[in-house]
Amino acid sequence: MNEQAVIAEEVRTRILQEPDVILEDPDVMRALIAANDRAMGGNIVDLRGVAMERLEARLQRLEDTHRSVIAAAYENLAGMNQVHRAVNAFLEPLTFDDFLSRLGTDVADILRVGRVRLVLESQEVPEGDLGSNVLAVVQPGFINDYMGQGRPLRRVTLRRADGNAGLVYGEAADWVRSEACIALDFGEGRLPGMLGFASDSPMHFSPNQGTDLLDFMGGVFERAMRRWLE
């Protein structure tokens, strides 16, 4: 009994010296509240305990929100870095062939997609293979039909792939599960174009994702392409 009294006195002294230690420990506080409830009996409602439980639940929700905001910020920063690296990759080439090659290799690797496709509308569509797995030339109106599918055309479209993917990605469409399409405007008097990014993951591109970074990349790409169209 004397030994227990000594231990209790030591604990009591420590608590009196540093009460914040108890208040900042949620497990200890819960144990104290539970002990208090047992001492009061089941017929008495402790409003302070109820209020504390509500505050604790609210704090937990705030912490979860805080973690979600931080995770979203890191994800957005990572996406921004990816797009900036991709922009640098297609601004560096000095020839159009190298430009296309960078799209199919460096840009695809940076953005972690399986295929990049540059689609250009033209009044004259070449027959046969163009010799490039990046460039496709199509009839006027194709891009509006492909991206819009009967709806008003948006700058960026993110979606799961459907049966029309083969029109853009050819034989590679068998593994395409989602895609991002960016409409390109090359200026007055020129037919439009489109950048297509294909992934084998159905969740890589989805309509609920933000499009600001892809919109920015499309604007830079348009300006880079104009030098090859002059």
For each residue, the residues with C-beta under 8 A, 3 or more apart:
1: 4 5
2: 5 6
3: 6 7
4: 1 7 8
5: 1 2 8 9
6: 2 3 9 10
7: 3 4 10 11
8: 4 5 11 12
9: 5 6 12 13
10: 6 7 13 14
11: 7 8 14 15
12: 8 9 15 16
13: 9 10 16 17
14: 10 11 17 18 21
15: 11 12 18 19 21 22
16: 12 13 19
17: 13 14
18: 14 15 21
19: 15 16 22 23
20: 23 24
21: 14 15 18 24 25
22: 15 19 25 28 29 32
23: 19 20 29
24: 20 21
25: 21 22 28 29
26: 29 30 56
27: 30 31
28: 22 25 31 32
29: 22 23 25 26 32 33 52
30: 26 27 33 34
31: 27 28 34 35
32: 22 28 29 35 36
33: 29 30 36 37 46 49 52
34: 30 31 37 38
35: 31 32 38 39
36: 32 33 39 40 46 49
37: 33 34 40 46 49
38: 34 35 41
39: 35 36
40: 36 37 44 46
41: 38 44
42:
43:
44: 40 41
45: 50
46: 33 36 37 40 49 50
47: 50 51
48: 51 52
49: 33 36 37 46 52 53
50: 45 46 47 53 54
51: 47 48 54 55
52: 29 33 48 49 55 56
53: 49 50 56 57
54: 50 51 57 58
55: 51 52 58 59
56: 26 52 53 59 60
57: 53 54 60 61
58: 54 55 61 62
59: 55 56 62 63
60: 56 57 63 64
61: 57 58 64 65
62: 58 59 65 66
63: 59 60 66 67
64: 60 61 67 68
65: 61 62 68 69
66: 62 63 69 70
67: 63 64 70 71
68: 64 65 71 72
69: 65 66 72 73
70: 66 67 73 74
71: 67 68 74 75
72: 68 69 75 76
73: 69 70 76 77
74: 70 71 77 78
75: 71 72 78 79
76: 72 73 79 80 210
77: 73 74 80 81
78: 74 75 81 82
79: 75 76 82 83 213
80: 76 77 83 84 213
81: 77 78 84 85
82: 78 79 85 86 110 111 112
83: 79 80 86 87 111 213 214 216 217
84: 80 81 87 88
85: 81 82 88 89 110
86: 82 83 89 90 106 107 110 111 217
87: 83 84 90 91 217 220 221
88: 84 85 91 92
89: 85 86 92 102 106 107 110
90: 86 87 93 99 102 103 106 107 221 224
91: 87 88 220 224
92: 88 89 102
93: 90 96 98 99 101 102
94: 98
95: 98 99
96: 93 99 100 228
97: 100 101
98: 93 94 95 101 102
99: 90 93 95 96 102 103 224 228
100: 96 97 103 104 118 132 134 135
101: 93 97 98 104 105 134
102: 89 90 92 93 98 99 105 106 107
103: 90 99 100 106 107 108 116 118 134
104: 100 101 107 108 115 116 132 133 134
105: 101 102 108 109
106: 86 89 90 102 103 109 110
107: 86 89 90 102 103 104 110 111 116
108: 103 104 105 111 113 114 115 116 197
109: 105 106 112
110: 82 85 86 89 106 107
111: 82 83 86 107 108 116 197
112: 82 109 199 204
113: 108 116 180 197 198 199 204
114: 108 172 175 176 198 199 200
115: 104 108 133 169 172 176 196 197 198
116: 103 104 107 108 111 113 134 195 196 197 198
117: 134 135 136 168 169 195 196 197 198
118: 100 103 134 135 136 193 194 195 196
119: 136 137 138 142 143 146 168 193 194 195 196
120: 135 136 137 138 191 193
121: 137 138 139 140 141 142 143 191 192 193
122: 125 137 138 139 140 191
123: 140 191
124:
125: 122 137 138 139
126: 130 137
127:
128:
129:
130: 126 135 136 137
131:
132: 100 104 135
133: 104 115 170 172
134: 100 101 103 104 116 117 118
135: 100 117 118 120 130 132
136: 117 118 119 120 130 168 170
137: 119 120 121 122 125 126 130
138: 119 120 121 122 125 142 143
139: 121 122 125 142
140: 121 122 123 191
141: 121 144 145
142: 119 121 138 139 145 146 167
143: 119 121 138 146 147 153 183 192 193 194
144: 141 147 148 153 192
145: 141 142 148 149
146: 119 142 143 149 164 167 168 181 194
147: 143 144 153 154 157 181 183 194
148: 144 145 151 152 153 154
149: 145 146 164
150:
151: 148
152: 148
153: 143 144 147 148 183
154: 147 148 157 183
155: 182 183 211 215 218
156: 180 181 182 183 211 214 215 218
157: 147 154 180 181 183
158: 178 179 180 181 205 206 207 209 211 214
159: 162 178 179 181 205 206 207
160: 177 178 179 202 205 206
161: 165 173 176 177 178 179 198
162: 159 165
163: 166
164: 146 149 167 168
165: 161 162 168 169 173 176 179 198
166: 163 169 170 171 173
167: 142 146 164
168: 117 119 136 146 164 165 173 179 194 196 198
169: 115 117 165 166 172 173 176 196 198
170: 133 136 166 173
171: 166 174
172: 114 115 133 169 175 176 198
173: 161 165 166 168 169 170 176 198
174: 171
175: 114 172 200
176: 114 115 161 165 169 172 173 179 198 199 200
177: 160 161 199 200 201 202 204
178: 158 159 160 161 198 199 201 202 203 204 205 206
179: 158 159 160 161 165 168 176 196 197 198 199 205
180: 113 156 157 158 196 197 205 214
181: 146 147 156 157 158 159 194 195 196 197
182: 155 156 194 195 196 214 215 217 218 221
183: 143 147 153 154 155 156 157 192 193 194 218
184: 192 193 194 195 218 221 222 225
185: 192 222
186: 190 191 192 193 222 225 226 229
187: 190 226
188:
189:
190: 186 187 229
191: 120 121 122 123 140 186
192: 121 143 144 183 184 185 186
193: 118 119 120 121 143 183 184 186 225
194: 118 119 143 146 147 168 181 182 183 184
195: 116 117 118 119 181 182 184 218 221
196: 115 116 117 118 119 168 169 179 180 181 182
197: 108 111 113 115 116 117 179 180 181 205
198: 113 114 115 116 117 161 165 168 169 172 173 176 178 179
199: 112 113 114 176 177 178 179 204 205
200: 114 175 176 177 204
201: 177 178 204
202: 160 177 178
203: 178 206
204: 112 113 177 178 199 200 201
205: 158 159 160 178 179 180 197 199 209
206: 158 159 160 178 203 209
207: 158 159
208:
209: 158 205 206
210: 76 213
211: 155 156 158 214 215
212: 215 216
213: 79 80 83 210 216 217
214: 83 156 158 180 182 211 217 218
215: 155 156 182 211 212 218 219
216: 83 212 213 219 220
217: 83 86 87 182 213 214 220 221
218: 155 156 182 183 184 195 214 215 221 222
219: 215 216 222 223
220: 87 91 216 217 223 224
221: 87 90 182 184 195 217 218 224 225
222: 184 185 186 218 219 225 226
223: 219 220 226
224: 90 91 99 220 221 227 228
225: 184 186 193 221 222 228 229
226: 186 187 222 223 229 230
227: 224 230
228: 96 99 224 225
229: 186 190 225 226
230: 226 227
